Amino acid sequence: MISRNDPRQGHLIDPWAHLGPKRRKLLDNSWAGLFRQEILAELPVEQIAPWFRADFGRPSKELYTILGVLVLQQMQDLTDDDTVNQLAFHEQWHYALNITGEGDAAKYMCPKTLWNIRKKVTDQELDTVLFDQVTEKLARVFQVDPSKQRLDSVHIKSNMRRLGRLGLLVKCMHRFLVNLKRQHAELYAFLSPELVDRYLGKKALGCFSQVKPSESAQKLASVCQEIFLLVERFGEHPEVAKMLSYRMLQRVLDEHCEVKPAADRGPEEITVKPAREISSKSLQNPSDPEAGYSGHKGQGYQVQVMETYCDSEAPQVKAQTLNLITHVAVAPAYESDTQALLPALEDTQARELGPEEVLADTPYGSDDNCQQAAALNVEVVAPVTGPPPAAGFALADFQMSPEGLVLACPQGEAPVAVNCRKHRYRAAFASPSCQACPQRARCPVKPGKHYHYLRYDEKGIRLAQRRTHQQTEEFRDRYRWRAGVEGTMSQYDRLTGVKHLRVRGLKAVRFCATLKAVGVNLYRATAVRRARRGAAVTGPGPKSPLAQLIFIVKEQMQAFGTAITNFFIHHVPCYPFELKMAA
């Protein structure tokens, strides 16, 4: 049965009066106070309510508590056992989740319940819904300006072992034989005892790690040959072919081996591909088939993170401005950053958090990305991709009209004619003038049949203009704020442990990375709220009379509430025993 308590409903008697004004103030100024006041009511409880019936079954755990626990677990990087203990005993968690009861029904959740709820939330991608709703709420509360944002990626690793080529092939073979023995014992019984002992013996996996480097190539070819024989042997068995371990075996065979057709009815020839020919999309570990490989950072996944930023130098303004993470996307490590810009812009614009200007690294700043972002009314500030031009004159040194036509060369010589066909331009210069030019060795104008020609296109014009602009002080002054996203990635890892996760698989990795980003936003919002409250009470100078009056009234109201609660405890016989003990 559904158990749901609306966190917006107030209490007739304050259940937290027993804490005292000083400890209560600490809680209100911490992340727990922010979560309780602003975030708890925004959790997407209505989307998990259909999982329970209102007229049948045992009472469920309180729905707001269920979702809140998932957020706090990732926010503080806790194991399941530590999460259960924090929910049971930690006062800060009780305050954040608005848990006022003292029974096990309110403060205890068994690990299996936590696992089941997390599995359902992960499968239905409610973590992204939760991130969107919490982000939009924080943007409204703290009046975040999303017009200026910056984008970067961070490499993360799932809970899988790093395997070499030989180790990967042996692990796939071992897993297939184990599953074949469990599910099809009659087929397993016909396998060669030597093959079974080699991959399923007590020291089977360990012996392959002791192969000498000089023998590794021969051993790798031998394992590939045995994998090929097994794939061929069981490929005609429909039930075996449906097994995940069989498909993994077939996958590594296709990725690491080349099977040449038999000649004159002879056996097929199996050759091992060179390491440089293995795709970055290849299988990295059978325990995590969705993980990819990055030549720069290795195995795992990558998380695209976009955040707002403050470009003010004033420390007080920076302390009171929330840098909010507005977009999080998880992908295998082999995907290029070039493909991540447009989905980030479309996602944030759909939630009315879209930027007008984005600072990004070089891969994001391709010409196609800049053009498509401009169609979305977004300016991309990023260095130009590709190597810099060779020494000499560049296209940007020529005088251009607004339409992209060359008006004069760097030496002031006007072209004889300029033609345009299908976005490609050709400027013709008089050959005698070009041959007599002292700068002809540095000039991109090349001799032709009748004239000397300069050939270029619209993309070349744009790239030349961008290369020229990025050498200016204006570009450097704008682009220097991109470096701040590196601090965000460091904070993302230090506070939440996102770079080394306890889970495997794209869905589980996405769940953890998304909710950990929610945690970073909560930590940041707490710091900003504390700075704003401190500035409102103390101010840069002496307190104003109005601020003093507000502070005095607030203190008197808290003292009055404590006195009323104590009166009920000591003088009213019918005062509830549970609340008396809590107070």
C-alpha positions in Angstrom: 0.0 0.0 0.0 1.1 3.5 -0.7 2.7 5.5 2.1 3.1 9.2 1.3 3.4 12.2 3.5 3.3 15.6 1.9 6.4 17.5 3.0 4.6 20.8 2.5 2.2 20.0 5.4 3.2 21.9 8.5 3.4 20.7 12.1 1.2 22.0 15.0 4.1 21.6 17.4 7.7 21.8 16.1 9.2 18.2 16.2 12.7 19.6 16.1 12.5 21.9 19.1 14.5 19.5 21.1 17.6 20.4 19.1 17.9 23.9 20.6 18.3 27.1 18.6 22.1 26.7 17.9 21.9 23.1 16.5 18.7 24.0 14.7 20.5 26.9 13.0 23.3 24.6 12.0 20.9 22.3 10.4 19.0 25.1 8.6 22.3 26.4 7.1 23.5 23.0 6.0 22.6 21.0 2.9 20.0 19.2 5.0 18.0 22.4 5.6 18.2 23.3 1.9 17.1 19.8 0.9 14.2 19.8 3.3 12.9 23.3 2.5 13.4 23.4 -1.3 14.1 20.0 -2.8 12.1 17.3 -0.9 8.8 18.4 -2.3 10.1 18.5 -5.8 11.0 14.8 -6.0 9.0 13.0 -8.7 7.0 10.9 -6.4 4.0 10.9 -8.7 6.0 8.8 -11.2 6.8 6.0 -8.7 3.3 5.9 -7.1 1.9 3.6 -9.9 4.3 0.9 -8.6 2.2 0.5 -5.5 -1.5 -0.2 -4.9 -3.6 1.9 -2.5 -5.9 -1.0 -1.5 -3.6 -4.0 -1.2 -0.3 -5.2 0.2 1.9 -4.2 3.1 2.5 -0.4 3.6 5.4 0.8 1.5 8.2 2.9 2.7 7.4 6.6 2.5 7.8 7.6 -1.1 9.6 11.0 -0.5 12.0 9.1 1.8 12.7 6.5 -0.9 13.7 9.0 -3.6 15.5 11.2 -1.1 17.6 8.3 0.1 18.7 7.6 -3.4 19.9 11.2 -3.9 21.7 11.3 -0.5 23.5 8.0 -1.1 25.1 9.2 -4.4 25.7 12.6 -3.0 27.8 11.3 -0.1 29.2 8.3 -2.0 27.9 5.6 0.4 27.6 1.9 0.1 24.2 0.3 0.7 25.0 -0.8 4.2 26.2 2.7 5.1 23.1 4.2 3.6 20.9 2.0 5.8 22.8 3.1 8.8 22.7 6.8 7.9 18.9 6.6 7.5 18.5 4.8 10.8 20.7 6.9 13.0 21.8 10.2 11.4 19.9 13.3 12.6 20.9 15.3 9.6 19.3 12.8 7.3 16.2 12.7 9.4 15.9 16.5 9.2 16.6 16.6 5.4 14.0 13.9 4.7 11.5 15.4 7.3 11.3 12.1 9.3 9.7 12.9 12.6 8.7 9.4 13.7 10.9 7.2 15.8 9.7 3.7 14.6 11.4 1.3 12.2 8.7 2.1 9.6 10.0 5.6 9.3 13.8 5.3 9.8 14.7 1.8 8.6 15.0 0.5 5.1 16.4 -3.0 4.4 19.1 -3.2 1.7 16.9 -5.3 -0.6 14.3 -2.5 -0.6 17.0 0.0 -1.5 18.3 -2.2 -4.3 14.8 -2.9 -5.7 13.8 0.8 -5.8 17.2 1.8 -7.3 16.7 -0.8 -10.0 13.3 0.5 -11.0 14.4 4.1 -11.0 17.4 3.2 -13.2 15.4 1.1 -15.7 12.8 3.8 -16.1 15.4 6.7 -16.3 13.8 8.6 -13.5 17.2 9.8 -12.4 17.2 12.2 -15.4 13.7 13.4 -14.4 14.9 13.9 -10.9 17.9 15.9 -12.1 15.8 18.1 -14.3 13.2 18.9 -11.6 15.8 19.7 -8.9 17.9 21.8 -11.3 14.9 23.8 -12.4 13.9 24.4 -8.8 17.4 25.6 -7.8 17.5 27.8 -10.8 14.3 29.5 -9.7 15.2 29.8 -6.0 18.7 31.2 -6.6 17.7 33.2 -9.8 20.4 31.6 -11.9 21.3 33.4 -15.1 21.8 30.6 -17.8 23.0 32.9 -20.6 26.7 32.0 -20.0 27.7 28.4 -19.6 30.7 26.2 -20.2 31.0 22.5 -21.2 33.5 19.8 -20.7 33.8 16.0 -20.2 35.3 13.8 -17.5 36.4 10.2 -17.8 35.0 7.8 -15.2 35.5 4.1 -14.6 32.9 1.5 -13.7 33.6 -1.4 -11.3 35.4 -3.6 -13.8 38.9 -5.0 -14.0 41.3 -3.8 -16.7 42.1 -6.8 -19.0 44.6 -7.2 -21.7 43.8 -9.0 -25.0 44.8 -12.4 -23.7 43.0 -11.9 -20.4 39.9 -10.7 -22.2 39.7 -13.7 -24.5 40.3 -16.2 -21.7 37.7 -14.5 -19.5 35.1 -14.7 -22.2 35.9 -18.4 -22.8 35.7 -19.1 -19.1 32.4 -17.4 -18.7 30.9 -19.3 -21.7 32.0 -22.7 -20.4 30.6 -21.9 -16.9 27.2 -20.9 -18.3 27.2 -23.9 -20.7 27.7 -26.2 -17.8 24.9 -24.7 -15.9 22.3 -24.4 -18.6 23.2 -27.2 -21.1 25.0 -30.0 -19.2 24.3 -32.5 -21.9 26.3 -30.4 -24.4 29.0 -29.6 -21.9 29.6 -33.3 -21.3 30.9 -33.7 -24.9 33.6 -31.1 -24.6 37.3 -32.2 -24.5 38.5 -32.7 -20.9 41.8 -30.9 -21.8 39.8 -27.8 -22.9 37.6 -27.9 -19.8 40.6 -28.3 -17.5 42.5 -25.5 -19.3 39.8 -22.9 -18.7 37.8 -24.2 -15.7 40.5 -25.7 -13.5 41.3 -24.2 -10.1 44.3 -22.3 -11.5 42.9 -21.9 -15.0 42.7 -18.1 -15.1 45.9 -17.6 -13.1 48.0 -19.6 -15.4 47.3 -17.4 -18.4 48.6 -14.4 -16.5 52.0 -16.1 -16.2 52.6 -16.4 -19.9 56.0 -15.1 -20.9 56.1 -12.1 -23.3 57.9 -14.1 -25.9 55.1 -16.7 -25.9 52.1 -14.3 -25.7 51.6 -14.1 -29.5 51.6 -17.9 -29.8 49.3 -18.3 -26.8 46.9 -15.6 -28.1 46.6 -17.4 -31.5 46.0 -20.7 -29.7 43.1 -19.2 -27.6 41.6 -17.6 -30.7 41.6 -20.9 -32.5 39.8 -22.6 -29.6 37.2 -19.8 -29.5 36.6 -20.2 -33.2 36.0 -23.9 -32.9 33.5 -23.3 -30.0 31.7 -20.6 -31.9 31.4 -22.8 -35.0 30.3 -25.8 -33.0 27.5 -24.2 -31.1 26.4 -21.7 -33.6 23.7 -24.1 -34.9 22.2 -24.6 -31.5 19.5 -21.9 -31.1 19.3 -22.1 -27.3 23.1 -21.8 -27.0 23.3 -19.0 -29.6 20.9 -16.9 -27.5 23.1 -17.0 -24.4 24.8 -13.7 -23.6 28.1 -15.4 -22.9 28.0 -17.0 -26.4 27.4 -13.6 -28.0 30.3 -12.2 -26.1 32.5 -15.0 -27.4 31.4 -14.4 -30.9 31.9 -10.6 -30.5 35.6 -10.9 -29.3 36.2 -13.4 -32.2 35.0 -10.8 -34.7 36.9 -7.9 -33.1 40.2 -9.6 -32.5 40.5 -12.2 -35.2 40.3 -12.4 -39.0 38.8 -15.6 -40.4 39.9 -16.4 -43.9 37.8 -18.8 -46.0 39.0 -22.3 -46.5 40.8 -23.1 -49.7 40.2 -26.4 -51.4 37.9 -27.6 -48.6 40.6 -27.1 -46.0 40.2 -25.6 -42.6 39.7 -21.9 -42.2 42.7 -19.8 -41.3 42.5 -17.8 -38.1 44.8 -14.8 -37.8 45.0 -12.4 -34.9 44.5 -8.8 -35.8 47.3 -6.3 -34.9 46.5 -4.3 -31.8 46.3 -1.0 -33.8 43.4 -2.4 -35.8 41.2 -3.1 -32.8 38.3 -0.6 -32.7 37.8 1.6 -29.6 34.2 0.2 -29.6 35.5 -3.3 -28.9 34.6 -5.3 -25.8 36.7 -4.2 -22.8 35.4 -6.6 -20.2 32.5 -9.2 -20.4 31.3 -7.9 -17.0 30.6 -4.5 -18.6 29.9 -4.9 -22.4 28.8 -1.3 -22.8 32.1 0.3 -21.7 34.3 1.8 -24.3 37.9 2.8 -24.8 39.5 6.2 -25.2 43.0 6.4 -26.6 43.6 9.4 -24.4 42.2 8.2 -21.0 41.6 4.4 -21.3 38.7 2.2 -20.6 35.4 3.3 -19.1 32.8 6.0 -19.7 32.7 9.8 -20.1 30.3 12.3 -18.6 29.4 15.5 -20.4 28.9 18.3 -17.9 27.6 21.8 -18.7 27.3 24.5 -16.0 26.6 28.2 -15.6 29.4 30.5 -14.5 29.9 34.0 -13.1 32.4 36.2 -14.9 32.7 38.8 -12.2 36.1 39.4 -10.4 34.4 40.6 -7.2 34.8 37.9 -4.4 31.5 38.8 -2.8 29.6 38.5 -6.1 31.2 35.2 -6.9 30.4 33.8 -3.5 26.7 34.7 -3.8 26.3 33.4 -7.4 25.3 29.8 -8.0 27.3 28.0 -10.7 24.6 25.4 -11.5 25.2 22.2 -13.4 22.4 22.3 -16.0 23.2 19.2 -18.2 24.7 15.8 -17.5 25.0 13.0 -20.2 26.8 9.7 -20.0 28.3 7.9 -22.9 31.0 5.2 -23.6 34.5 6.5 -23.6 35.0 6.1 -27.4 32.4 8.8 -28.3 33.9 12.1 -29.4 33.3 15.4 -27.6 32.3 16.8 -31.0 29.0 15.0 -30.8 28.1 16.3 -27.3 27.5 20.0 -27.9 24.2 20.0 -29.8 22.4 17.5 -27.5 23.5 19.6 -24.5 22.1 22.8 -26.1 18.8 21.2 -27.1 18.4 19.6 -23.7 18.9 22.8 -21.8 16.8 24.9 -24.2 13.9 22.4 -23.8 14.0 23.1 -20.0 14.4 26.9 -20.5 18.0 26.8 -19.2 19.6 27.2 -22.5 22.7 29.4 -22.9 23.4 32.3 -25.2 27.2 31.7 -25.0 29.1 28.5 -24.4 32.8 28.2 -23.6 34.2 24.8 -24.6 37.4 23.0 -25.5 38.7 22.6 -29.1 36.8 19.4 -30.0 33.5 21.1 -29.3 34.3 24.0 -31.5 34.2 22.4 -35.0 32.8 24.6 -37.8 29.7 22.4 -38.1 29.0 22.7 -34.4 29.4 26.4 -34.5 27.0 26.7 -37.4 24.3 24.5 -35.9 24.7 26.3 -32.6 24.3 29.6 -34.3 21.0 28.3 -35.8 19.9 27.8 -32.1 21.0 31.4 -31.3 24.0 30.2 -29.3 27.6 31.5 -29.7 30.3 28.9 -29.2 33.6 30.3 -27.9 36.3 27.7 -28.6 39.6 27.4 -30.3 39.7 26.4 -34.0 40.2 22.7 -34.6 43.0 21.4 -36.8 46.7 22.5 -37.1 47.5 26.1 -37.5 48.3 27.3 -41.0 51.9 27.2 -42.3 54.1 30.2 -42.1 53.1 32.9 -44.6 50.0 34.7 -45.5 46.6 33.2 -44.5 43.2 33.7 -46.0 42.4 36.1 -43.1 45.2 38.5 -44.4 43.2 39.2 -47.6 40.7 42.0 -47.6 37.2 40.5 -47.8 33.8 41.9 -48.5 30.8 41.0 -46.2 29.7 38.6 -48.9 33.1 36.7 -48.8 34.6 38.1 -52.0 38.3 39.0 -52.0 38.9 42.7 -52.5 42.7 42.8 -52.4 45.6 40.7 -51.4 47.9 41.5 -48.5 50.1 43.6 -50.8 47.1 45.7 -51.9 46.7 44.1 -55.4 43.0 43.8 -56.5 41.9 40.6 -58.3 41.0 40.6 -61.9 37.8 38.6 -61.2 36.2 36.6 -58.4 33.9 33.7 -59.2 31.6 31.7 -56.8 30.1 28.3 -57.6 28.4 26.1 -55.0 29.9 27.9 -52.0 33.4 27.7 -53.5 35.3 30.8 -54.5 38.1 31.5 -56.9 39.9 34.9 -57.1 42.0 35.5 -60.2 45.1 37.8 -60.0 47.2 39.1 -62.9 50.1 36.8 -63.3 52.7 39.6 -64.1 51.9 41.3 -60.8 52.1 38.1 -58.8 55.4 37.0 -60.4 56.9 40.4 -59.5 55.6 40.3 -55.9 58.4 40.0 -53.3 56.1 38.0 -51.0 55.1 35.3 -53.6 56.9 32.6 -51.6 54.6 33.2 -48.6 51.4 33.7 -50.6 48.7 31.0 -51.0 47.9 32.3 -54.5 49.1 29.7 -57.0 49.8 30.0 -60.7 47.2 28.7 -63.2 46.7 28.5 -66.9 45.7 32.2 -67.5 46.0 33.8 -64.0 47.3 33.2 -60.5 44.4 31.9 -58.4 43.3 31.9 -54.8 40.8 29.1 -54.2 38.7 29.0 -50.9 35.3 28.2 -49.6 32.9 29.6 -47.0 34.2 27.3 -44.3 37.7 28.4 -45.0 36.6 32.0 -44.5 35.0 31.3 -41.2 38.0 29.3 -39.9 40.4 32.0 -41.0 38.4 34.7 -39.2 38.2 32.6 -36.1 41.9 32.0 -36.1 42.5 35.7 -36.4 40.0 36.5 -33.6 41.4 33.9 -31.2 44.8 35.8 -31.2 43.1 38.9 -29.8 42.9 40.0 -26.2 39.1 40.1 -26.4 39.0 36.3 -27.1 41.5 35.5 -24.4 39.6 37.6 -21.8 36.4 35.7 -22.6 37.9 32.2 -23.0 39.9 32.3 -19.7 36.7 31.5 -17.8 36.5 28.1 -19.4 39.3 26.9 -17.1 36.8 27.0 -14.2 35.1 23.9 -15.4 38.2 21.9 -14.4 37.5 22.9 -10.8 34.0 21.6 -11.2 35.3 18.2 -12.4 37.6 18.1 -9.4 34.8 18.9 -7.1 32.6 16.4 -8.8 35.1 13.7 -8.0 36.2 14.8 -4.5 32.7 15.3 -3.1 30.9 12.4 -4.8 33.6 9.9 -6.0 32.3 9.9 -9.6 35.5 8.8 -11.2 35.5 5.3 -9.6 32.0 3.9 -9.3 30.7 0.7 -7.6 28.5 -0.3 -10.5 28.7 -1.6 -14.1 26.6 -1.0 -17.2 25.6 2.2 -18.9 22.2 2.5 -17.1 23.8 2.1 -13.7 26.7 4.4 -14.5 24.2 7.1 -15.8 22.1 6.8 -12.6 25.1 7.3 -10.4 26.7 10.1 -12.4 23.4 12.0 -12.7 22.5 11.9 -9.0 26.0 12.8 -8.0 25.7 15.9 -10.2 22.5 16.7 -8.2 24.6 16.4 -5.1 27.2 18.8 -6.4 24.4 21.3 -7.1 23.1 20.9 -3.5 26.5 21.5 -2.0 27.1 24.6 -4.1 23.6 25.9 -3.4 24.1 25.5 0.3 27.4 27.5 0.2 25.7 30.3 -1.8 22.7 30.4 0.5 25.0 30.6 3.5 26.9 33.5 1.9 23.7 35.4 1.0 22.4 35.0 4.5 25.6 36.2 6.0 25.6 39.2 3.8 22.0 39.9 4.6 22.6 39.8 8.4 26.0 41.4 8.7 26.4 43.3 5.5 29.6 45.1 4.4 29.2 47.6 7.2 27.2 48.2 10.4 23.8 46.5 10.5 20.9 48.5 9.3 18.0 49.1 11.7 15.7 46.9 9.6 18.3 44.0 9.6 18.7 44.3 13.4 14.9 44.2 13.9 14.5 41.1 11.7 17.3 39.3 13.5 15.8 40.1 16.9 12.3 39.1 15.9 13.6 35.8 14.5 15.5 35.0 17.7 12.5 35.8 19.9 10.2 33.6 17.8 12.5 30.7 18.1 12.8 31.2 21.9 9.0 31.5 22.2 8.5 28.2 20.2 10.9 26.4 22.5 9.2 27.8 25.6 5.8 26.7 24.4 7.0 23.2 23.7 8.7 22.8 27.1 5.4 24.0 28.7 3.4 21.3 27.0 6.0 18.7 28.0 6.1 19.5 31.7 2.5 20.7 32.4 0.2 18.8 30.0 -0.4 15.2 31.1 -1.9 14.2 27.7 1.1 15.4 25.7 2.1 12.5 23.4 4.8 10.4 24.9 6.7 9.9 21.6 7.0 13.7 21.1 8.0 14.2 24.8 10.8 11.6 24.4 11.9 13.3 21.1 12.0 16.7 22.8 
